[in-house]
Amino acid sequence: MAYPEVDFLYLSEEDMIEAGVRDMPACIDTMEEMFRLMKMGDYRMGGQNGNSHGCMVTFPKTSPFPEMPTDGPDRRFMAMPAYLGGRFDMAGVKWYGSNAENRKKGLPRSVLMLTLNDKDTGAPLAYMSANILSAYRTGAVPGVGFRHFAPANAKTAAIIGPGVMSRTALAAIMATRPGIKTLKVKGRGQKSLQAFIEEAKRRYPSIETVMAAGSIEDAVRDADIIYAATSSPTGDPSAYPYIKEEWLKKGCMICTTAALRFDEDFIENRARNVADNIHLYEAWEEEYAPNAFNTIPIPAVLAEDLIAQKKMDPKRVDDLGDVLMGRVPVHREKDEIVIYSVGGMPVEDVAWGTEVYRRALKEGIGTKLNLWKTPALA
């Protein structure tokens, strides 16, 4: 860039698709590379600890100001900044607004944008649509887990919560374990359940049986891979979706990006607990102690609560990066049941956003916009 003039690239959703944002195998590779860089410490996120998920704006239940939004399902704004080193060497921030009422207007629940910035000057390099980008990186992070922890000969997969995130998680399952022959899907709404089943049949004809499950137990029994992404109110863990240990097949892998509950005794003593970034969960424990699981309903958060209460040995939670770097084994015990918690981090958006941005530059995709020729207040 020839300073002081600043140009940046705008990428619409159509541009992002053209630049390959839906390339799941490449996205999984990118996420794995990112995790290795994180384990080396070559990254920063928000907060004094450098591991914060982001900064959230929420609204009160009532307000004396008529123009101020009030609290509602998934109603918030969120800023998620990060820097990632290595070949990425990029800073950026994902910013989004969310409101469940959006669906009545034909909009997705959340509307997301990602800005990439020059690490030295802060000047924008790209401003891009991030809904598909975020969905694919959210599926690719489980994909790294499927690649390493799921049984190599996996034949049966279960999906709990057939939403957008489960669509990309299924893409990651099929990219890493293409031998899946049976898919069981547990959903609440019949319309979304049937739409998910029909899309799965259409996109993955190698799956011989795609069926609706009547309960979570029906879905997870005999499954080699289980993915859960249910929308659930927080605050009362007893209301979170529940999986009993005896329902689970020996050697299976469970991945969740959302609310999921197991018996504490199972988490403490027998489950193989793996976190995508243990420092993220430690940061949540700092921010929401003593019962962080009431607010962040992911199993690794419960593990951190139990560790803080001296009920659980910290060594019973492994960090994905340690596995990828060969510091701990992929499997500690034969036929262990792996619970892989995925919290979601802005460094993931920066990693995949940088990859897609550079593809777009190379292929001439997107619209070049000018910020200024010369800054008026320099």
C-alpha positions in Angstrom: 0.0 0.0 0.0 1.3 3.4 -1.0 0.7 5.5 2.1 -0.8 8.0 3.0 -3.4 6.9 0.5 -5.5 4.0 1.8 -7.5 1.6 -0.3 -9.3 -1.5 0.9 -11.1 -4.4 -0.6 -14.9 -4.8 -0.1 -16.1 -8.4 -0.4 -19.9 -9.1 -0.6 -21.3 -12.4 0.3 -21.3 -13.3 -3.4 -17.7 -12.3 -3.6 -16.8 -14.5 -0.6 -18.5 -17.5 -2.2 -16.6 -16.9 -5.5 -13.3 -16.6 -3.5 -13.9 -20.1 -1.9 -15.2 -19.3 1.6 -17.1 -22.7 1.4 -13.9 -24.7 0.8 -14.3 -26.9 3.9 -11.1 -29.1 3.6 -9.0 -25.9 3.2 -10.8 -24.3 6.1 -10.0 -27.3 8.3 -6.4 -27.1 7.3 -6.3 -23.4 8.1 -7.9 -23.9 11.5 -5.3 -26.6 12.3 -2.5 -24.3 11.3 -4.0 -21.5 13.4 -4.2 -23.8 16.5 -0.5 -24.7 16.1 0.3 -20.9 16.0 -1.8 -20.4 19.1 0.0 -23.1 21.0 3.3 -21.3 20.2 1.8 -18.1 21.5 1.8 -16.2 18.2 -1.6 -14.6 18.6 -3.6 -12.1 20.7 -7.3 -11.7 21.5 -9.0 -9.2 23.6 -8.7 -8.4 27.3 -5.8 -8.2 29.6 -5.3 -11.9 29.4 -5.3 -11.8 25.6 -7.8 -14.6 25.4 -11.2 -12.9 25.7 -13.9 -14.1 23.4 -14.9 -10.4 22.8 -16.9 -7.6 24.2 -20.7 -7.8 24.2 -23.3 -5.1 24.3 -26.6 -6.3 25.8 -29.8 -4.5 26.7 -32.0 -4.1 29.8 -35.4 -5.8 30.2 -37.0 -2.4 30.3 -35.8 1.1 29.5 -37.1 4.6 30.2 -35.7 5.6 26.7 -38.2 4.6 24.0 -35.6 4.4 21.3 -33.3 2.0 23.3 -33.6 -1.7 22.4 -34.8 -4.1 25.2 -33.6 -7.6 26.0 -34.9 -10.4 23.8 -33.8 -13.8 22.5 -30.2 -13.5 21.0 -30.4 -9.7 21.1 -26.9 -8.3 21.4 -24.0 -6.7 19.6 -20.5 -8.2 19.8 -17.0 -7.1 18.8 -14.4 -9.9 18.5 -10.9 -8.6 17.9 -7.7 -10.7 17.3 -4.2 -10.8 15.8 -2.7 -14.0 14.3 0.9 -14.3 13.4 2.8 -16.8 11.3 2.1 -16.5 7.5 -1.2 -14.8 8.4 0.3 -11.9 10.2 -3.0 -10.1 10.4 -5.2 -8.1 12.8 -8.9 -7.9 12.5 -12.3 -7.7 14.2 -15.6 -9.4 13.6 -18.6 -7.2 14.5 -22.1 -8.4 14.5 -25.6 -7.7 15.7 -28.0 -10.5 16.6 -31.7 -10.7 17.1 -34.0 -13.8 16.9 -36.7 -11.5 15.5 -34.6 -11.1 12.3 -36.1 -14.2 10.9 -39.5 -12.5 10.5 -37.7 -10.1 8.1 -36.1 -12.8 6.1 -32.7 -12.1 7.7 -30.4 -14.5 9.5 -30.4 -14.2 13.3 -27.0 -12.5 13.2 -25.6 -10.2 10.6 -21.8 -10.3 10.6 -18.9 -8.4 9.1 -15.2 -8.8 9.3 -12.6 -6.1 9.0 -8.9 -6.9 8.4 -6.3 -4.3 9.3 -2.7 -3.7 8.6 -0.9 -4.8 11.8 1.3 -1.7 12.0 -0.8 1.2 10.8 -4.3 -0.1 11.6 -5.4 0.9 8.1 -8.2 -1.3 6.7 -7.2 -3.9 4.2 -10.5 -5.6 3.7 -14.2 -5.3 4.8 -16.1 -8.5 4.1 -19.4 -10.2 4.6 -18.8 -12.8 7.3 -21.9 -14.9 7.8 -20.7 -17.7 5.6 -17.1 -17.2 6.7 -18.2 -17.5 10.4 -20.3 -20.5 9.8 -17.6 -22.4 7.9 -14.9 -21.7 10.5 -17.3 -22.7 13.1 -17.7 -26.1 11.3 -14.0 -26.4 10.6 -12.9 -26.1 14.2 -15.0 -29.3 15.0 -13.5 -30.7 11.8 -10.0 -30.5 13.3 -11.3 -32.5 16.2 -13.1 -35.0 13.9 -9.8 -35.5 12.0 -7.9 -36.4 15.1 -10.3 -37.9 17.7 -13.2 -39.5 15.8 -12.9 -43.3 15.1 -11.1 -43.8 11.8 -13.8 -46.3 10.7 -16.7 -44.2 11.8 -20.0 -45.3 10.2 -22.7 -43.5 12.2 -23.0 -39.8 13.1 -25.6 -37.9 15.1 -26.6 -34.3 14.9 -28.4 -32.6 17.8 -29.8 -29.3 16.7 -30.2 -29.1 12.9 -29.3 -25.4 12.4 -26.8 -23.5 10.2 -23.9 -24.5 12.4 -24.8 -28.2 12.1 -24.8 -27.9 8.3 -21.2 -26.8 8.3 -20.3 -29.3 11.0 -21.8 -32.1 8.8 -19.6 -30.8 6.0 -16.6 -31.2 8.2 -17.7 -34.7 9.3 -17.9 -35.8 5.7 -14.6 -34.1 4.8 -12.8 -36.0 7.5 -14.8 -39.2 7.9 -16.3 -39.9 4.4 -17.2 -43.5 5.4 -20.3 -42.3 7.3 -23.3 -44.4 6.2 -25.9 -43.5 8.8 -26.9 -40.0 10.0 -29.4 -39.5 12.8 -30.8 -36.0 13.4 -32.6 -34.7 16.5 -34.4 -31.4 16.2 -37.3 -29.6 17.8 -39.0 -28.0 14.8 -40.4 -30.3 12.2 -39.8 -27.8 9.4 -36.1 -27.2 10.1 -35.6 -30.9 10.8 -37.0 -32.0 7.5 -35.1 -29.3 5.6 -31.8 -30.5 7.2 -32.5 -34.1 6.3 -33.4 -33.4 2.7 -30.3 -31.2 2.3 -28.1 -34.0 3.8 -29.5 -36.5 1.4 -28.9 -34.2 -1.5 -25.4 -33.1 -0.6 -24.1 -36.5 0.6 -25.5 -39.3 -1.4 -22.9 -41.7 0.1 -24.8 -41.6 3.3 -27.2 -44.5 3.0 -29.6 -43.7 5.8 -30.6 -40.3 7.0 -33.3 -40.3 9.7 -35.0 -38.3 12.3 -34.4 -39.3 15.9 -37.2 -39.2 18.4 -34.9 -38.2 21.4 -31.4 -37.3 22.2 -30.9 -40.8 23.5 -32.1 -42.3 20.2 -29.7 -40.0 18.3 -26.6 -40.8 20.3 -26.9 -44.5 20.8 -24.4 -46.4 18.5 -23.1 -43.1 17.1 -19.4 -42.8 16.4 -19.5 -39.0 16.1 -22.0 -36.7 17.9 -22.3 -33.0 17.2 -24.5 -30.8 19.3 -25.4 -27.2 18.5 -28.7 -26.5 20.2 -30.1 -23.1 21.0 -30.8 -23.2 24.8 -31.6 -20.5 27.4 -28.8 -20.2 29.9 -28.8 -19.8 33.6 -30.2 -23.1 34.7 -27.9 -26.0 33.8 -30.6 -28.6 34.6 -32.5 -27.3 31.5 -29.5 -27.8 29.1 -29.7 -30.8 26.7 -28.5 -33.9 28.5 -26.5 -37.0 27.5 -26.2 -39.9 29.8 -22.9 -41.8 29.8 -24.6 -45.2 29.4 -26.1 -44.1 26.1 -22.7 -43.6 24.5 -20.7 -46.0 22.4 -17.2 -46.8 23.6 -14.6 -44.8 21.7 -17.1 -42.3 20.3 -16.4 -38.6 20.0 -18.8 -35.8 21.0 -18.3 -32.2 19.9 -20.4 -29.3 21.0 -20.4 -25.6 20.2 -23.4 -24.9 22.5 -25.3 -26.0 25.6 -24.7 -29.6 26.6 -24.8 -31.3 29.9 -23.3 -34.5 31.3 -23.2 -36.0 34.8 -20.4 -34.3 36.8 -19.0 -37.7 37.8 -18.5 -38.6 34.2 -16.8 -35.3 33.4 -14.5 -35.5 36.5 -13.4 -39.1 36.3 -13.9 -40.9 32.9 -14.5 -38.5 30.0 -11.5 -37.4 27.9 -12.1 -33.6 28.1 -10.5 -31.6 25.2 -10.8 -27.8 24.8 -10.1 -26.0 21.6 -8.2 -23.4 23.6 -7.9 -24.0 27.4 -7.0 -20.3 28.0 -10.4 -19.2 26.6 -12.2 -21.3 29.2 -9.9 -20.1 32.0 -10.7 -16.5 30.9 -14.4 -17.3 31.1 -13.9 -18.7 34.5 -12.2 -15.5 35.6 -15.0 -13.4 34.1 -18.0 -15.5 35.3 -16.9 -17.3 38.5 -17.9 -19.1 40.5 -20.6 -20.8 38.3 -19.5 -19.9 34.8 -21.4 -22.9 33.3 -24.6 -21.1 34.2 -23.7 -18.4 31.6 -21.4 -20.3 29.2 -23.1 -23.7 28.8 -20.2 -25.6 27.2 -18.8 -28.8 28.9 -15.2 -27.5 29.3 -16.6 -24.5 31.2 -18.3 -27.0 33.6 -14.9 -28.7 33.9 -13.3 -25.3 34.8 -16.0 -24.8 37.5 -15.2 -28.2 38.9 -11.5 -27.5 38.9 -12.1 -24.2 40.7 -14.1 -26.0 43.3 -11.2 -28.5 43.8 -13.5 -31.4 42.6 -11.5 -32.1 39.5 -7.8 -32.4 38.6 -6.8 -29.8 36.0 -4.8 -32.5 34.2 -8.1 -34.1 33.1 -8.7 -31.3 30.6 -6.4 -31.4 27.5 -5.7 -28.5 25.2 -6.2 -29.2 21.5 -2.9 -27.4 20.7 -0.9 -29.8 22.9 -2.4 -32.7 20.9 -1.5 -31.1 17.6 2.0 -30.3 18.8 2.5 -33.9 19.9 2.9 -32.9 23.6 0.0 -35.2 24.7 -1.3 -38.3 22.9 -4.3 -38.2 20.6 -5.8 -40.9 22.8 -4.8 -41.5 26.4 -6.9 -44.7 26.9 -8.4 -47.4 24.7 -12.1 -46.8 23.9 -12.1 -43.5 25.7 -15.1 -41.2 25.1 -13.8 -37.8 23.9 -15.8 -34.6 24.7 -14.4 -31.8 22.6 -15.6 -28.3 23.5 -15.6 -25.5 21.0 -16.0 -22.0 22.3 -15.5 -19.9 19.2 -12.7 -17.4 18.9 -12.1 -14.3 16.7 -8.6 -15.6 15.8 -10.5 -18.2 13.7 -12.3 -15.4 11.7 -9.0 -13.6 11.1 -7.4 -16.9 9.9 -10.0 -17.9 7.4 -10.8 -14.3 6.5 -7.1 -13.7 5.6 -7.1 -16.8 3.5 -10.2 -15.9 1.6 -9.0 -12.2 1.2 -5.7 -13.3 -0.3 -7.6 -15.6 -2.7 -9.8 -12.7 -3.7 -6.8 -10.5 -4.3 -5.1 -13.1 -6.5 -8.2 -13.8 -8.5 -9.3 -10.2 -8.9 -12.5 -10.6 -6.9 -14.2 -7.8 -4.9 -14.5 -4.0 -5.1 -11.6 -1.7 -4.4 -12.7 1.2 -2.2 -10.8 4.3 -1.2 -10.7 5.5 2.4 -8.8 8.7 1.6 -6.1 10.1 -0.8 -4.6 12.1 2.0 -6.0 12.0 5.6 -7.5 15.4 6.5 -6.4 15.2 10.1 -2.9 13.6 9.9 
